[in-house]
Structure formats: structure tokens, C-alpha cells
Amino acid sequence: MSSADGPPLMEFPQTWQHALHKIAMRGAGEGVVWCDDEILIMHDKYPKSTVHLLVLPRKHTLVAIDRLTCEDIPLLRRMEAAAWWWLANSKIVQKGMRFASGYHAVPSMMQMHLHVFSTDMLKLHSNVRHYNTFTTAYLRPTEDVQDELEETGRVIIPDYAASHYKPMIHLPPVCNRVGCIAAFKNTKDLHHHLLGCDKPLPGKTVGEMMLAYPR
């Protein structure tokens, strides 16, 4: 058995970094909620917020965003559209939820994947790094990735990317609510603050995102 764009299943690397690649090529795995010939949607195994999805292209060569070309822009838009369509038809979106989406600048997993998540960030985080990878410039918004592709034909991850982005994940965590600049020494205090912060959530509603990415 093989994917039209990928190798036979026996050739999949057996490291944790390639786990998402394996799921994408097979079209099945733990947490998968929807799949077609091009795209797979699954729950993040280690969610950082109440709703946290991963959207994967089922294209063998797209192991990271620096493999994208301008020809992949329609695929990126279909990935977004599929995610918002699935959420709109699911029962997991709660009243008042707002969402964001994007790609990690320095991903840890070797299959490109789009993070789609509610911006409450209320899942317990074992360390500051897990929070900051979604609330700093470490997360590259979908619009930025698409704009770069349209302007330059590719997404450039420079050699200094790791040294540029990785210090961000060790910064003191700051509340992500709009207009709040409260900073904390640890995620326990941050989480307590997030539960009671009355500032607006960042992001957009599922309905707004569906208008931006019609299916």
C-alpha cells in the first residue's frame, strides 16, 4: 500500500518526529476526525487550548513550510477552509470561543501542519515553552505564510531561525487577552489569571473564518 505522493508505508521513518508524516500518508491514526485525498484533520494529542486541531496536507514532500511553493497556496486555503467547515459542523465549539491558526516557525514534527486552536489557552501547560509557541511570533499566522508565498514564491526559514525564534519560547509568559500585559513567572500563576481575566479573547469566530476561507 502506498500514497500517490509518498513512499510505501514500510519506508516511513520510525522516530517520533515523523509520527505526523506517517498519519498523513496513511490517512488514519489516533485523533483523526476527517480526511480526504488531500487533507487530514486531527485533534492535537497535547492540546494547548480547549479546542486544538492539526491540519495536515497528505503530500509526501511537504515536511515543513520551507518546502512550499506558490503552487501550494490553493492547498493552504483548502486546509483552512476544511478546518473551519469541520468546526462549524462539530459540537465542540462553545459560545464565545475565538480562534487563531498558524504554523510554527521552527516545527518539531516532520510533516507540515497547521495549528487551528481556540485562543483561551486554558489547557494546563507543563512549561512556559508550550504556551509561548502559540502566543509569540514563534507562531506564523496563516496570512503571513500565504503573503510570503505570493510575494517571493517560497517561505524562507533562514539559517539563524533557531537562534532568532527559540529565545521567544523562554520569555516570561504574558496574558494573551487583548489589552492585557500581565506577565508571570510560571504557568501555574498564568493559568489562574487566564481563568479570571476579563479582557477580550484574541482571534476570530468560526463564522468569520468561514467567510475568509469559503469551502
Accessible surface in RSA format (square Angstrom, percent):
REM  Atomic radii and reference values for relative SASA: ProtOr
REM  Chains: A
REM  Algorithm: Lee & Richards
REM  Probe-radius: 1.40
REM  Slices: 20
REM RES _ NUM      All-atoms   Total-Side   Main-Chain    Non-polar    All polar
REM                ABS   REL    ABS   REL    ABS   REL    ABS   REL    ABS   REL
RES MET A   1   179.16  92.8 113.27  75.0  65.90 156.9 101.64  86.4  77.52 102.7
RES SER A   2    73.21  61.9  43.58  58.2  29.63  68.3  12.55  26.7  60.66  85.0
RES SER A   3    26.28  22.2  11.74  15.7  14.54  33.5  11.01  23.4  15.27  21.4
RES ALA A   4   114.43 105.2  62.83  97.0  51.61 117.4  76.87 108.2  37.57  99.5
RES ASP A   5    79.67  55.8  64.40  64.1  15.27  36.1  10.83  25.5  68.83  68.6
RES GLY A   6    17.39  21.4   0.00   N/A  17.39  21.4   3.86  10.6  13.53  30.3
RES PRO A   7    24.67  18.0  16.56  15.1   8.11  29.5  23.40  19.3   1.26   7.9
RES PRO A   8    50.86  37.1  50.86  46.4   0.00   0.0  50.86  42.0   0.00   0.0
RES LEU A   9    39.21  21.8  34.30  24.5   4.91  12.3  34.41  24.2   4.81  12.9
RES MET A  10   171.30  88.7 131.74  87.2  39.56  94.2 105.41  89.6  65.89  87.3
RES GLU A  11   105.14  60.4  79.79  60.4  25.35  60.4  33.84  65.4  71.31  58.2
RES PHE A  12     6.16   3.1   0.54   0.3   5.61  14.6   0.56   0.3   5.59  16.0
RES PRO A  13    55.41  40.4  41.49  37.8  13.92  50.6  52.99  43.7   2.42  15.1
RES GLN A  14   139.58  78.1 101.64  74.3  37.95  90.3  66.86 142.3  72.73  55.2
RES THR A  15    74.52  53.0  63.12  64.0  11.40  27.2  69.72  93.6   4.80   7.3
RES TRP A  16   163.65  65.7 150.19  72.7  13.46  31.6 131.83  70.3  31.82  51.6
RES GLN A  17    71.73  40.1  71.73  52.4   0.00   0.0   1.57   3.3  70.16  53.2
RES HIS A  18    43.30  23.7  42.38  29.5   0.92   2.4  26.46  27.3  16.84  19.6
RES ALA A  19    42.81  39.4  36.76  56.7   6.05  13.8  42.06  59.2   0.75   2.0
RES LEU A  20    10.77   6.0  10.77   7.7   0.00   0.0  10.77   7.6   0.00   0.0
RES HIS A  21     6.43   3.5   6.43   4.5   0.00   0.0   4.99   5.1   1.43   1.7
RES LYS A  22    55.55  27.1  55.55  34.1   0.00   0.0  21.90  19.7  33.65  35.8
RES ILE A  23    29.44  16.8  29.16  21.7   0.28   0.7  29.44  21.2   0.00   0.0
RES ALA A  24     0.00   0.0   0.00   0.0   0.00   0.0   0.00   0.0   0.00   0.0
RES MET A  25     6.71   3.5   0.45   0.3   6.26  14.9   1.16   1.0   5.55   7.4
RES ARG A  26    99.79  41.9  86.49  44.1  13.30  31.7  20.10  27.5  79.69  48.3
RES GLY A  27    18.07  22.3   0.00   N/A  18.07  22.3   2.57   7.1  15.50  34.7
RES ALA A  28    59.65  54.8  53.80  83.0   5.85  13.3  55.72  78.5   3.92  10.4
RES GLY A  29    37.97  46.8   0.00   N/A  37.97  46.8  23.29  63.9  14.69  32.9
RES GLU A  30   132.17  75.9 110.27  83.4  21.91  52.2  60.54 117.1  71.64  58.5
RES GLY A  31    29.51  36.4   0.00   N/A  29.51  36.4  20.25  55.6   9.26  20.7
RES VAL A  32    41.24  27.1  14.57  13.2  26.68  64.3  14.57  12.7  26.68  72.4
RES VAL A  33    49.15  32.3  18.20  16.5  30.94  74.6  26.46  23.0  22.69  61.5
RES TRP A  34    49.59  19.9  42.29  20.5   7.31  17.2  34.66  18.5  14.94  24.2
RES CYS A  35    44.95  34.0  17.34  19.3  27.61  64.9  11.82  29.9  33.14  35.7
RES ASP A  36    57.24  40.1  46.82  46.6  10.42  24.6  34.43  81.0  22.81  22.7
RES ASP A  37   133.89  93.8 114.50 114.0  19.38  45.8  33.48  78.8 100.41 100.1
RES GLU A  38    73.44  42.2  68.61  51.9   4.83  11.5  33.07  64.0  40.37  33.0
RES ILE A  39     4.33   2.5   4.33   3.2   0.00   0.0   4.33   3.1   0.00   0.0
RES LEU A  40     0.00   0.0   0.00   0.0   0.00   0.0   0.00   0.0   0.00   0.0
RES ILE A  41     0.00   0.0   0.00   0.0   0.00   0.0   0.00   0.0   0.00   0.0
RES MET A  42     9.34   4.8   9.34   6.2   0.00   0.0   9.34   7.9   0.00   0.0
RES HIS A  43    69.15  37.8  67.23  46.7   1.93   4.9  42.41  43.7  26.75  31.1
RES ASP A  44    19.03  13.3  13.36  13.3   5.68  13.4   0.00   0.0  19.03  19.0
RES LYS A  45   133.69  65.2 106.08  65.1  27.61  65.7  68.22  61.4  65.46  69.7
RES TYR A  46   147.37  68.8 143.50  81.6   3.87  10.1 114.74  86.2  32.63  40.2
RES PRO A  47    46.42  33.8  39.66  36.2   6.77  24.6  39.66  32.7   6.77  42.0
RES LYS A  48    25.89  12.6  25.89  15.9   0.00   0.0  10.24   9.2  15.65  16.7
RES SER A  49     0.01   0.0   0.01   0.0   0.00   0.0   0.00   0.0   0.01   0.0
RES THR A  50    54.50  38.8  35.64  36.1  18.86  44.9  23.02  30.9  31.48  47.6
RES VAL A  51     4.71   3.1   2.03   1.8   2.68   6.5   4.71   4.1   0.00   0.0
RES HIS A  52     4.59   2.5   0.07   0.1   4.51  11.5   0.07   0.1   4.51   5.3
RES LEU A  53     0.00   0.0   0.00   0.0   0.00   0.0   0.00   0.0   0.00   0.0
RES LEU A  54     9.86   5.5   9.86   7.1   0.00   0.0   9.86   6.9   0.00   0.0
RES VAL A  55     0.00   0.0   0.00   0.0   0.00   0.0   0.00   0.0   0.00   0.0
RES LEU A  56     0.00   0.0   0.00   0.0   0.00   0.0   0.00   0.0   0.00   0.0
RES PRO A  57     0.16   0.1   0.16   0.1   0.00   0.0   0.16   0.1   0.00   0.0
RES ARG A  58    45.86  19.3  39.63  20.2   6.23  14.8   4.61   6.3  41.25  25.0
RES LYS A  59    74.33  36.3  74.20  45.5   0.13   0.3  41.42  37.3  32.91  35.1
RES HIS A  60    57.91  31.7  57.05  39.7   0.87   2.2  30.90  31.8  27.01  31.4
RES THR A  61    73.47  52.3  70.03  71.0   3.43   8.2  68.00  91.3   5.47   8.3
RES LEU A  62     2.32   1.3   2.32   1.7   0.00   0.0   2.32   1.6   0.00   0.0
RES VAL A  63    22.75  15.0  22.47  20.3   0.28   0.7  22.47  19.5   0.28   0.8
RES ALA A  64    14.88  13.7  14.41  22.2   0.47   1.1  14.88  21.0   0.00   0.0
RES ILE A  65     4.23   2.4   3.82   2.8   0.41   1.0   3.82   2.8   0.41   1.1
RES ASP A  66    55.27  38.7  43.79  43.6  11.48  27.1   2.35   5.5  52.91  52.8
RES ARG A  67   133.70  56.1 116.34  59.3  17.37  41.3  32.35  44.2 101.35  61.4
RES LEU A  68     2.06   1.1   0.00   0.0   2.06   5.2   0.00   0.0   2.06   5.5
RES THR A  69    61.90  44.0  61.90  62.8   0.00   0.0  57.70  77.5   4.21   6.4
RES CYS A  70    65.88  49.8  58.63  65.4   7.25  17.0  12.26  31.1  53.62  57.8
RES GLU A  71   149.94  86.1 124.90  94.5  25.04  59.6  48.34  93.5 101.60  83.0
RES ASP A  72     7.38   5.2   6.88   6.8   0.50   1.2   0.50   1.2   6.88   6.9
RES ILE A  73    22.47  12.8  22.47  16.7   0.00   0.0  22.47  16.2   0.00   0.0
RES PRO A  74    66.83  48.7  62.03  56.5   4.80  17.4  66.31  54.7   0.52   3.2
RES LEU A  75    13.96   7.8  13.59   9.7   0.37   0.9  13.59   9.5   0.37   1.0
RES LEU A  76     0.03   0.0   0.03   0.0   0.00   0.0   0.03   0.0   0.00   0.0
RES ARG A  77    99.52  41.8  98.34  50.1   1.17   2.8  33.24  45.4  66.28  40.2
RES ARG A  78   102.20  42.9  99.03  50.5   3.17   7.6  56.52  77.2  45.68  27.7
RES MET A  79     0.00   0.0   0.00   0.0   0.00   0.0   0.00   0.0   0.00   0.0
RES GLU A  80     0.07   0.0   0.07   0.1   0.00   0.0   0.00   0.0   0.07   0.1
RES ALA A  81     6.57   6.0   5.60   8.6   0.96   2.2   5.60   7.9   0.96   2.5
RES ALA A  82     2.99   2.8   2.73   4.2   0.26   0.6   2.73   3.8   0.26   0.7
RES ALA A  83     0.00   0.0   0.00   0.0   0.00   0.0   0.00   0.0   0.00   0.0
RES TRP A  84     0.00   0.0   0.00   0.0   0.00   0.0   0.00   0.0   0.00   0.0
RES TRP A  85    75.08  30.1  74.82  36.2   0.25   0.6  57.22  30.5  17.86  29.0
RES TRP A  86    40.15  16.1  39.50  19.1   0.65   1.5  25.42  13.6  14.73  23.9
RES LEU A  87     0.92   0.5   0.00   0.0   0.92   2.3   0.00   0.0   0.92   2.5
RES ALA A  88    51.07  47.0  15.47  23.9  35.60  81.0  22.45  31.6  28.62  75.8
RES ASN A  89   102.26  70.5  67.82  65.5  34.44  82.9  25.94  62.4  76.32  73.8
RES SER A  90    27.92  23.6   3.43   4.6  24.49  56.4  12.00  25.6  15.92  22.3
RES LYS A  91   207.47 101.2 170.03 104.3  37.43  89.1 119.85 107.9  87.62  93.3
RES ILE A  92    57.94  33.0  50.56  37.7   7.38  17.8  56.24  40.5   1.71   4.6
RES VAL A  93    53.77  35.4  29.01  26.3  24.76  59.7  29.01  25.2  24.76  67.2
RES GLN A  94   107.38  60.0  98.77  72.2   8.61  20.5  36.78  78.3  70.60  53.5
RES LYS A  95   213.27 104.0 172.81 106.0  40.46  96.3 125.38 112.8  87.90  93.6
RES GLY A  96    57.43  70.8   0.00   N/A  57.43  70.8  40.90 112.2  16.53  37.0
RES MET A  97    20.61  10.7  11.92   7.9   8.69  20.7  12.75  10.8   7.87  10.4
RES ARG A  98    71.18  29.9  70.80  36.1   0.38   0.9  14.73  20.1  56.45  34.2
RES PHE A  99     2.48   1.2   0.17   0.1   2.31   6.0   0.17   0.1   2.31   6.6
RES ALA A 100    30.44  28.0  24.13  37.2   6.31  14.3  30.44  42.9   0.00   0.0
RES SER A 101    11.17   9.4   2.84   3.8   8.32  19.2   0.00   0.0  11.17  15.6
RES GLY A 102     0.00   0.0   0.00   N/A   0.00   0.0   0.00   0.0   0.00   0.0
RES TYR A 103     2.24   1.0   2.24   1.3   0.00   0.0   2.24   1.7   0.00   0.0
RES HIS A 104    25.68  14.0  21.61  15.0   4.06  10.4  11.47  11.8  14.21  16.5
RES ALA A 105     2.18   2.0   1.62   2.5   0.57   1.3   1.89   2.7   0.29   0.8
RES VAL A 106    32.43  21.3  27.06  24.5   5.37  13.0  28.08  24.4   4.35  11.8
RES PRO A 107    38.38  28.0  21.92  20.0  16.45  59.8  22.70  18.7  15.67  97.4
RES SER A 108    67.02  56.6  55.89  74.6  11.13  25.6  39.28  83.6  27.74  38.9
RES MET A 109    35.26  18.3  34.83  23.1   0.43   1.0  27.76  23.6   7.50   9.9
RES MET A 110    67.19  34.8  67.19  44.5   0.00   0.0  44.87  38.1  22.32  29.6
RES GLN A 111     0.02   0.0   0.00   0.0   0.02   0.1   0.00   0.0   0.02   0.0
RES MET A 112     4.19   2.2   0.56   0.4   3.63   8.6   4.19   3.6   0.00   0.0
RES HIS A 113    15.23   8.3  10.46   7.3   4.77  12.2   1.74   1.8  13.48  15.7
RES LEU A 114     0.00   0.0   0.00   0.0   0.00   0.0   0.00   0.0   0.00   0.0
RES HIS A 115     8.41   4.6   8.41   5.8   0.00   0.0   8.09   8.3   0.31   0.4
RES VAL A 116     0.00   0.0   0.00   0.0   0.00   0.0   0.00   0.0   0.00   0.0
RES PHE A 117     5.15   2.6   5.15   3.2   0.00   0.0   5.15   3.1   0.00   0.0
RES SER A 118     0.61   0.5   0.61   0.8   0.00   0.0   0.61   1.3   0.00   0.0
RES THR A 119     4.83   3.4   4.61   4.7   0.22   0.5   4.61   6.2   0.22   0.3
RES ASP A 120    13.40   9.4  13.12  13.1   0.27   0.6  11.63  27.4   1.76   1.8
RES MET A 121     0.69   0.4   0.62   0.4   0.07   0.2   0.00   0.0   0.69   0.9
RES LEU A 122    54.70  30.5  44.62  31.9  10.08  25.3  44.96  31.6   9.74  26.2
RES LYS A 123    87.02  42.5  85.79  52.6   1.22   2.9  29.57  26.6  57.45  61.2
RES LEU A 124   141.91  79.0 118.05  84.5  23.86  60.0 118.14  83.0  23.77  64.0
RES HIS A 125    14.17   7.7   1.34   0.9  12.83  32.8   3.15   3.2  11.02  12.8
RES SER A 126    96.18  81.3  52.64  70.3  43.53 100.3  58.56 124.7  37.62  52.7
RES ASN A 127    58.14  40.1  52.90  51.1   5.23  12.6  32.96  79.3  25.18  24.3
RES VAL A 128    31.85  21.0  30.21  27.3   1.64   4.0  30.21  26.2   1.64   4.4
RES ARG A 129   101.49  42.6  99.86  50.9   1.64   3.9  18.76  25.6  82.73  50.1
RES HIS A 130    44.11  24.1  43.68  30.4   0.43   1.1  27.88  28.7  16.23  18.9
RES TYR A 131     0.08   0.0   0.08   0.0   0.00   0.0   0.08   0.1   0.00   0.0
RES ASN A 132     2.96   2.0   2.96   2.9   0.00   0.0   0.03   0.1   2.93   2.8
RES THR A 133    13.12   9.3  13.12  13.3   0.00   0.0  10.25  13.8   2.87   4.3
RES PHE A 134    14.11   7.1   4.03   2.5  10.09  26.2   4.03   2.4  10.09  28.9
RES THR A 135    44.37  31.6   6.81   6.9  37.56  89.5  14.55  19.5  29.82  45.1
RES THR A 136    37.99  27.0  20.87  21.2  17.12  40.8  31.49  42.3   6.50   9.8
RES ALA A 137    63.12  58.0  44.80  69.1  18.32  41.7  53.97  76.0   9.15  24.2
RES TYR A 138    13.21   6.2  13.21   7.5   0.00   0.0   1.62   1.2  11.59  14.3
RES LEU A 139    16.79   9.4  11.94   8.5   4.85  12.2  11.94   8.4   4.85  13.1
RES ARG A 140    38.36  16.1  37.49  19.1   0.87   2.1   6.91   9.4  31.45  19.1
RES PRO A 141    55.39  40.4  55.39  50.5   0.00   0.0  55.39  45.7   0.00   0.0
RES THR A 142     0.30   0.2   0.30   0.3   0.00   0.0   0.30   0.4   0.00   0.0
RES GLU A 143    78.97  45.3  76.93  58.2   2.04   4.9  52.27 101.1  26.70  21.8
RES ASP A 144    69.86  48.9  65.09  64.8   4.77  11.3  12.70  29.9  57.16  57.0
RES VAL A 145     0.00   0.0   0.00   0.0   0.00   0.0   0.00   0.0   0.00   0.0
RES GLN A 146     9.60   5.4   9.60   7.0   0.00   0.0   2.68   5.7   6.92   5.2
RES ASP A 147    69.17  48.5  68.56  68.2   0.60   1.4  15.01  35.3  54.16  54.0
RES GLU A 148    33.63  19.3  31.13  23.6   2.50   6.0  17.91  34.6  15.73  12.8
RES LEU A 149     0.20   0.1   0.00   0.0   0.20   0.5   0.00   0.0   0.20   0.5
RES GLU A 150   115.25  66.2  80.73  61.1  34.52  82.2  29.40  56.9  85.85  70.1
RES GLU A 151   143.11  82.2 104.05  78.7  39.05  93.0  42.67  82.5 100.44  82.0
RES THR A 152    80.08  57.0  46.98  47.6  33.10  78.9  55.91  75.1  24.18  36.5
RES GLY A 153    26.04  32.1   0.00   N/A  26.04  32.1  16.89  46.4   9.14  20.5
RES ARG A 154   119.51  50.2 119.51  60.9   0.00   0.0  37.01  50.6  82.50  50.0
RES VAL A 155     0.00   0.0   0.00   0.0   0.00   0.0   0.00   0.0   0.00   0.0
RES ILE A 156    88.22  50.2  80.75  60.2   7.47  18.0  80.75  58.1   7.47  20.3
RES ILE A 157    50.39  28.7  28.62  21.3  21.77  52.5  29.49  21.2  20.90  56.7
RES PRO A 158    41.36  30.1  30.56  27.9  10.81  39.3  38.01  31.4   3.35  20.8
RES ASP A 159   157.50 110.3 121.00 120.4  36.50  86.3  45.20 106.4 112.30 112.0
RES TYR A 160   133.75  62.4 127.38  72.5   6.38  16.6  92.55  69.5  41.21  50.8
RES ALA A 161     4.10   3.8   4.10   6.3   0.00   0.0   4.10   5.8   0.00   0.0
RES ALA A 162    45.35  41.7  42.74  66.0   2.61   5.9  43.07  60.7   2.27   6.0
RES SER A 163    81.92  69.2  59.65  79.6  22.27  51.3  57.36 122.2  24.55  34.4
RES HIS A 164    91.35  49.9  77.01  53.5  14.35  36.7  49.58  51.1  41.77  48.6
RES TYR A 165    36.45  17.0  36.45  20.7   0.00   0.0   7.97   6.0  28.48  35.1
RES LYS A 166    93.67  45.7  93.61  57.4   0.05   0.1  40.86  36.8  52.81  56.3
RES PRO A 167    74.34  54.2  66.20  60.3   8.14  29.6  71.51  59.0   2.83  17.6
RES MET A 168    34.22  17.7  33.49  22.2   0.73   1.7  33.35  28.4   0.87   1.2
RES ILE A 169    10.65   6.1  10.53   7.8   0.13   0.3  10.53   7.6   0.13   0.3
RES HIS A 170   134.42  73.5 106.65  74.1  27.78  71.1  72.48  74.7  61.94  72.1
RES LEU A 171    91.74  51.1  90.54  64.8   1.20   3.0  91.49  64.3   0.25   0.7
RES PRO A 172    84.42  61.5  75.00  68.4   9.42  34.3  80.76  66.7   3.66  22.7
RES PRO A 173     0.74   0.5   0.74   0.7   0.00   0.0   0.74   0.6   0.00   0.0
RES VAL A 174    64.19  42.2  58.34  52.8   5.85  14.1  58.34  50.7   5.85  15.9
RES CYS A 175     5.11   3.9   0.00   0.0   5.11  12.0   0.00   0.0   5.11   5.5
RES ASN A 176    28.36  19.6  11.28  10.9  17.08  41.1  16.50  39.7  11.86  11.5
RES ARG A 177    14.90   6.3  10.24   5.2   4.66  11.1   0.00   0.0  14.90   9.0
RES VAL A 178    80.88  53.2  72.93  66.0   7.95  19.2  78.96  68.6   1.91   5.2
RES GLY A 179    65.36  80.6   0.00   N/A  65.36  80.6  35.73  98.1  29.63  66.4
RES CYS A 180    21.43  16.2  11.87  13.2   9.56  22.5   2.69   6.8  18.74  20.2
RES ILE A 181   155.02  88.2 141.76 105.6  13.26  32.0 141.76 102.1  13.26  36.0
RES ALA A 182    33.45  30.8  21.15  32.6  12.30  28.0  32.19  45.3   1.26   3.3
RES ALA A 183    61.27  56.3  33.93  52.4  27.34  62.2  34.26  48.2  27.02  71.6
RES PHE A 184    38.48  19.3  30.72  19.0   7.76  20.2  37.58  22.8   0.90   2.6
RES LYS A 185   195.28  95.3 165.58 101.6  29.70  70.7 113.62 102.3  81.66  87.0
RES ASN A 186    63.14  43.5  61.74  59.7   1.40   3.4  30.52  73.4  32.62  31.5
RES THR A 187    19.27  13.7  16.64  16.9   2.63   6.3   2.32   3.1  16.94  25.6
RES LYS A 188   169.41  82.6 159.97  98.2   9.44  22.5 108.84  98.0  60.57  64.5
RES ASP A 189    68.63  48.1  65.11  64.8   3.51   8.3  11.93  28.1  56.70  56.5
RES LEU A 190     0.58   0.3   0.58   0.4   0.00   0.0   0.58   0.4   0.00   0.0
RES HIS A 191    33.35  18.2  32.93  22.9   0.42   1.1  21.49  22.1  11.86  13.8
RES HIS A 192   141.75  77.5 136.21  94.7   5.54  14.2  89.20  91.9  52.55  61.2
RES HIS A 193    45.23  24.7  38.21  26.6   7.02  18.0  27.27  28.1  17.96  20.9
RES LEU A 194     4.79   2.7   0.43   0.3   4.36  11.0   0.43   0.3   4.36  11.7
RES LEU A 195   112.33  62.6  78.25  56.0  34.09  85.7  79.71  56.0  32.62  87.8
RES GLY A 196    62.67  77.3   0.00   N/A  62.67  77.3  37.59 103.1  25.08  56.2
RES CYS A 197    27.03  20.4   3.05   3.4  23.99  56.4   6.53  16.6  20.50  22.1
RES ASP A 198   134.70  94.4  98.72  98.3  35.99  85.1  46.47 109.4  88.24  88.0
RES LYS A 199    95.33  46.5  87.79  53.9   7.55  18.0  32.81  29.5  62.52  66.6
RES PRO A 200    84.70  61.7  73.55  67.1  11.15  40.5  84.70  69.9   0.00   0.0
RES LEU A 201    45.81  25.5  36.74  26.3   9.08  22.8  36.74  25.8   9.08  24.4
RES PRO A 202    35.03  25.5  31.96  29.1   3.07  11.1  35.03  28.9   0.00   0.0
RES GLY A 203    33.44  41.2   0.00   N/A  33.44  41.2  14.19  38.9  19.25  43.1
RES LYS A 204   101.94  49.7 101.94  62.5   0.00   0.0  56.66  51.0  45.28  48.2
RES THR A 205    47.82  34.0  47.82  48.5   0.00   0.0  42.20  56.7   5.61   8.5
RES VAL A 206    14.77   9.7  12.08  10.9   2.69   6.5  12.08  10.5   2.69   7.3
RES GLY A 207    41.89  51.7   0.00   N/A  41.89  51.7  34.71  95.3   7.18  16.1
RES GLU A 208    76.82  44.1  69.89  52.9   6.93  16.5  30.15  58.3  46.66  38.1
RES MET A 209     9.20   4.8   9.20   6.1   0.00   0.0   6.07   5.2   3.13   4.1
RES MET A 210    66.20  34.3  62.59  41.4   3.62   8.6  53.53  45.5  12.67  16.8
RES LEU A 211   152.79  85.1 130.92  93.7  21.87  55.0 132.69  93.2  20.10  54.1
RES ALA A 212    46.45  42.7  27.09  41.8  19.36  44.0  38.50  54.2   7.95  21.1
RES TYR A 213    11.31   5.3   8.02   4.6   3.29   8.6   5.45   4.1   5.86   7.2
RES PRO A 214    99.76  72.7  78.36  71.4  21.41  77.8  82.28  67.9  17.48 108.6
RES ARG A 215   158.12  66.4  87.31  44.5  70.81 168.6  55.91  76.4 102.20  61.9
END  Absolute sums over single chains surface
CHAIN  1 A    11180.4       8900.1       2280.3       6443.8       4736.6
END  Absolute sums over all chains
TOTAL         11180.4       8900.1       2280.3       6443.8       4736.6
